[in-house]
Amino acid sequence: MCKDVTIALVGKYTKLEDSYASVTKALQHAAVAAGFRLKIKVENECHLCLTNIWFNFFVCIILYTGMLLLS
């Protein structure tokens, strides 16, 4: 049985379908290899307010600038 993991991907071009395709594909492959069932929440940076509430929902937040925030 796979454990669920949810990662937030925050970027500037989230409305464009393929803008983060390589990132999401890499995350999917890594999750399968590690035995996780991945859920990716894509969020536009304009709507982002990094508060502690975000870390209650996600184990990881990836920002388009390359920053990685772990809870």
Buried (B, 14 or more C-beta within 10 A) or exposed (E): EEEEBBBBBBBEEBEEEEBBEEBBEEBEEEBEEEEBEBEBEBBEEEEBEEEEEBBEEBEBBBBBEEEEBEE
